[in-house]
């Protein structure tokens, strides 16, 4: 008889423009009760962003002047 409500949409939308993606959510044993008697838990959210290929450095040709 317990209903769990989560809303990660605002967080995900704000970070998605920078390439971040939700990979995992871990619940913690931390439980709090507010004034209305509702329970809340803390969760650890893991995000990742694909790595971007680094630009190849141009090799500078060295010219020896003799």
Secondary structure, DSSP 8 states (H G I E B T S, - for coil): --------HHHHHHHHTTTEEEEEEEEEEEEEE-TTS-EEEEEEEEEEE-----------------
